[in-house]
């Protein structure tokens, strides 16, 4: 039932423990409480939020920096034929083909359960998608340099687009 009506379930976020199972049921809480959020951040969520911010920010910076270099090379220089972007989808075939060797490698390099290991894995798996997305932005610059009249430098917009689409 909550999946069919997600907006009706939002009120559960602001109720305290005794208000969840009232008879008759109420859709709007009588008072809005943020105690659930305070408890989550105080006891368990604070560390998780900090970890997520560190990993997401680091992978975004790495993915955008390396993605710009790769996308510029792909857009500027002709190589690999028209369907060279199909390499992006090759890692979707069987996840165990690249995850298990990566696990063994990270175990030998002592990168398991570290920020560096997670950042490296996330960057490696999402870098082809970032290159593929950014290729269009650099293709416009490349077309303009070759004499086309339509083309603008959109690097800041490309960074935002790449961050949200590669997650």
C-alpha positions in Angstrom: 0.0 0.0 0.0 2.7 2.6 0.8 4.3 2.0 -2.6 1.0 2.9 -4.3 0.6 6.1 -2.4 4.0 7.4 -1.4 2.7 10.9 -0.5 0.4 9.4 2.1 3.3 7.7 3.8 5.3 10.9 4.3 3.5 11.8 7.4 5.1 8.7 9.1 8.4 10.6 9.1 7.2 13.2 11.5 5.3 11.1 14.0 6.6 9.9 17.3 6.4 6.2 18.3 2.9 6.3 19.9 1.3 8.1 17.0 1.9 5.5 14.3 -0.9 3.1 15.2 -3.8 5.3 16.3 -7.5 4.4 15.9 -8.8 6.0 13.8 -5.7 6.4 11.7 -4.5 10.0 11.0 -2.9 11.1 7.8 -1.5 14.3 9.2 0.4 14.2 12.5 -1.0 16.5 15.2 2.5 17.9 15.9 5.5 17.7 13.6 8.5 16.1 15.4 12.0 15.8 14.1 13.0 13.3 16.9 13.5 10.4 14.4 16.0 12.5 12.5 17.8 13.6 15.6 18.0 10.0 16.9 19.2 8.7 13.5 21.9 11.4 13.2 23.0 11.1 16.8 23.3 7.3 17.1 24.0 5.8 13.7 23.3 8.2 10.8 26.0 10.8 11.5 28.9 8.5 10.6 27.0 7.2 7.6 26.2 10.7 6.3 29.9 11.7 6.8 31.1 8.6 4.9 28.6 9.2 2.1 29.7 12.8 1.7 33.4 11.9 1.6 33.0 9.1 -0.9 30.5 11.0 -3.1 32.5 14.2 -3.2 35.8 12.3 -3.9 34.3 10.2 -6.7 32.6 13.2 -8.3 35.9 15.1 -8.4 37.9 12.1 -9.8 35.2 11.1 -12.2 34.8 14.6 -13.6 38.5 15.3 -13.9 39.4 12.0 -15.5 36.1 12.0 -17.5 36.9 15.4 -19.0 40.3 14.1 -20.1 38.9 11.0 -21.7 35.9 12.7 -23.2 38.1 15.4 -24.8 40.3 12.7 -26.3 37.3 10.8 -27.6 35.6 13.9 -29.0 38.6 15.5 -30.5 40.4 12.6 -32.1 38.8 10.0 -34.3 39.5 6.5 -33.1 37.6 3.2 -32.5 34.8 3.7 -35.0 31.3 4.9 -34.5 30.4 2.4 -31.9 33.3 2.9 -29.6 31.0 3.9 -26.7 29.7 0.4 -26.5 32.5 -0.4 -24.1 30.5 1.4 -21.5 27.9 -1.4 -21.4 30.4 -4.3 -21.3 30.6 -4.3 -17.5 26.8 -5.0 -17.2 27.1 -8.5 -18.7 28.0 -10.4 -15.6 28.9 -8.4 -12.4 30.9 -11.3 -11.0 33.4 -11.1 -13.9 34.9 -7.9 -12.7 33.8 -7.7 -9.0 35.4 -10.9 -7.8 38.9 -10.1 -9.2 38.6 -6.6 -7.9 37.8 -8.0 -4.4 40.8 -10.2 -4.5 43.0 -7.3 -5.7 41.7 -5.0 -3.0 42.3 -7.7 -0.4 45.9 -8.1 -1.4 46.4 -4.3 -1.5 44.7 -3.9 1.9 42.0 -1.6 0.4 39.0 -3.5 1.8 36.8 -1.4 4.1 38.7 1.8 3.3 37.6 5.1 1.7 40.3 4.8 -0.9 39.1 1.3 -2.0 35.4 2.4 -2.3 36.4 5.6 -4.1 38.6 3.8 -6.5 36.0 1.1 -7.3 33.2 3.7 -7.7 35.3 5.8 -10.0 36.5 2.8 -12.1 33.0 1.5 -12.6 31.4 4.9 -13.4 34.2 6.4 -15.5 33.1 5.0 -18.9 29.6 6.5 -18.3 31.1 9.8 -17.4 33.3 9.8 -20.6 30.3 8.8 -22.6 28.1 11.6 -21.1 30.8 14.3 -21.4 31.7 13.3 -25.0 28.7 15.3 -26.3 29.8 18.5 -24.5 33.3 18.3 -26.0 31.9 17.3 -29.4 30.3 20.7 -29.7 33.6 22.4 -29.0 35.3 20.2 -31.5 32.6 20.9 -34.2 33.0 24.6 -33.6 36.8 24.4 -34.0 36.2 22.7 -37.3 34.0 25.5 -38.6 30.6 24.8 -37.3 28.7 27.8 -36.0 26.9 26.1 -33.1 28.9 25.3 -30.1 29.4 26.6 -26.7 31.7 25.8 -23.8 29.5 24.1 -21.3 32.0 22.5 -18.9 30.3 23.6 -15.6 27.0 22.2 -16.8 28.7 19.0 -17.9 30.1 18.5 -14.4 26.6 18.8 -12.8 25.1 16.5 -15.4 27.8 13.9 -15.0 27.5 13.9 -11.2 23.8 13.3 -11.2 23.6 10.8 -14.1 26.4 8.5 -13.0 25.0 7.8 -9.6 
